[in-house]
Every structure is written in structure tokens, then in C-alpha cells.
Amino acid sequence: GKLWFPDGNIILACGNTGFRVHAGVLSLNCQVFRDMLESGTPSAGEVYEGADVIRLSDNPDDMRLLVTPMYSRRCAL
């Protein structure tokens, strides 16, 4: 899907929906993710295709609404 990047290094798993994104992007845009990622690996050792999996109790639609704007910026170079 739109929020599944082959080079992503972290997967946010909400129910049966996964978002393969970038820890740096999450940390840059959200203090909660920054704190979570700085405290160590919150994945409890779960890995999928080389990316840490973080299981969250959030609704997938809510997570999509949170993460989508982080990737919607356009560079005007």
C-alpha cells in the first residue's frame, strides 16, 4: 500500500494492517515516536523482512491519518 516502503526500517502493526515506514521520519515528526525509539528497540525482538515490528493497539485508519502527512511533503528544489 501507500505506506509500505521497501526501504522502510520499521513496521507499525495495527491489528492486521502494517505500515513499513522509516524510524527517522517518525522521530522527526512525532515526539511520542521519538521517545519510544530513543528508549531502545520497542519491537520485543519481532522482525519481518529485516524490519523491526512494533505492535500497536491503535486503529489502522487512525494510524494512517497520523502517518500519511509525514510523507505528504513536497520538495520545491
Sine and cosine of phi, psi and omega as CSV:
sin_phi,cos_phi,sin_psi,cos_psi,sin_omega,cos_omega
0.00,0.00,-0.13,-0.99,-0.07,-1.00
-0.90,0.44,-0.52,0.85,-0.03,-1.00
-0.95,-0.32,0.67,0.74,0.08,-1.00
-0.76,-0.65,0.99,-0.13,-0.06,-1.00
-0.99,-0.17,0.81,-0.58,-0.02,-1.00
-0.83,0.56,-0.50,0.87,0.00,-1.00
-1.00,-0.08,0.11,0.99,0.04,-1.00
-0.89,0.46,0.55,-0.83,-0.04,-1.00
-0.92,-0.38,0.12,0.99,0.01,-1.00
-0.52,-0.85,0.63,-0.78,0.03,-1.00
-0.89,-0.46,0.85,-0.53,0.12,-0.99
-1.00,-0.03,0.91,-0.42,-0.03,-1.00
-0.97,-0.24,0.89,-0.45,0.02,-1.00
-0.87,-0.49,0.97,-0.24,-0.09,-1.00
0.89,0.46,-0.80,-0.60,0.00,-1.00
-1.00,-0.10,0.20,0.98,-0.04,-1.00
-0.93,-0.38,0.73,-0.68,0.03,-1.00
-0.87,-0.49,0.57,-0.82,0.06,-1.00
-0.84,-0.54,0.94,-0.34,0.02,-1.00
-1.00,-0.05,0.96,-0.28,-0.13,-0.99
-0.78,-0.63,-0.24,-0.97,-0.09,-1.00
-0.90,-0.43,0.80,-0.60,-0.01,-1.00
-0.84,0.55,-0.62,0.79,0.00,-1.00
-0.89,0.45,-0.64,0.77,0.03,-1.00
-0.92,0.39,-0.69,0.73,0.03,-1.00
-0.88,0.48,-0.72,0.70,-0.03,-1.00
-0.91,0.42,-0.62,0.79,-0.01,-1.00
-0.91,0.40,-0.54,0.84,-0.15,-0.99
-0.97,-0.25,-0.20,0.98,-0.12,-0.99
-0.55,-0.84,0.89,-0.46,-0.01,-1.00
-0.86,0.50,-0.60,0.80,-0.01,-1.00
-0.88,0.47,-0.73,0.68,0.04,-1.00
-0.92,0.39,-0.63,0.78,0.02,-1.00
-0.84,0.54,-0.76,0.65,0.00,-1.00
-0.89,0.46,-0.67,0.74,-0.02,-1.00
-0.89,0.45,-0.70,0.72,-0.06,-1.00
-0.96,0.27,-0.53,0.85,0.03,-1.00
-0.95,0.31,-0.39,0.92,-0.04,-1.00
-0.98,0.19,-0.03,1.00,-0.01,-1.00
0.80,-0.59,-0.19,-0.98,-0.01,-1.00
-1.00,0.09,0.95,-0.32,-0.04,-1.00
-0.99,0.14,0.18,0.98,-0.10,-1.00
-1.00,0.07,-0.11,0.99,-0.05,-1.00
0.85,0.53,0.48,0.88,0.07,-1.00
1.00,0.08,-0.01,1.00,0.01,-1.00
-0.98,0.19,0.77,-0.64,-0.04,-1.00
-0.72,-0.69,0.63,-0.77,0.08,-1.00
-0.74,-0.68,0.85,-0.53,-0.02,-1.00
0.75,0.66,0.66,0.75,0.07,-1.00
0.99,0.12,0.00,1.00,0.00,-1.00
-0.93,-0.36,0.68,-0.73,0.08,-1.00
-0.89,0.45,0.66,-0.75,0.03,-1.00
-0.96,-0.27,0.82,-0.57,0.08,-1.00
-0.93,-0.36,0.90,-0.44,0.00,-1.00
-1.00,0.06,0.80,-0.60,-0.02,-1.00
-0.84,-0.54,0.48,-0.88,0.01,-1.00
-1.00,0.02,0.05,1.00,-0.03,-1.00
-0.92,0.38,0.46,-0.89,0.11,-0.99
-0.93,0.36,0.71,-0.70,-0.01,-1.00
-0.84,0.55,-0.61,0.79,0.02,-1.00
-0.91,0.41,-0.63,0.78,0.04,-1.00
-0.91,0.41,-0.66,0.75,0.02,-1.00
-0.91,0.42,-0.64,0.77,0.04,-1.00
-0.86,0.50,-0.67,0.74,0.02,-1.00
-0.91,0.41,-0.54,0.84,0.02,-1.00
-0.96,0.27,-0.70,0.72,-0.15,-0.99
-1.00,0.10,-0.56,0.83,-0.07,-1.00
-0.79,0.61,-0.74,0.68,0.00,-1.00
-0.88,0.47,-0.40,0.91,0.03,-1.00
-0.91,0.42,-0.40,0.92,-0.04,-1.00
-0.92,-0.38,0.17,0.99,-0.08,-1.00
-0.99,-0.14,-0.02,1.00,-0.02,-1.00
-0.95,0.30,0.57,-0.82,0.04,-1.00
-0.91,-0.41,0.69,-0.72,0.03,-1.00
-1.00,0.05,0.76,-0.65,-0.05,-1.00
-0.95,-0.32,0.74,0.67,0.02,-1.00
-0.99,0.16,0.00,0.00,0.00,0.00
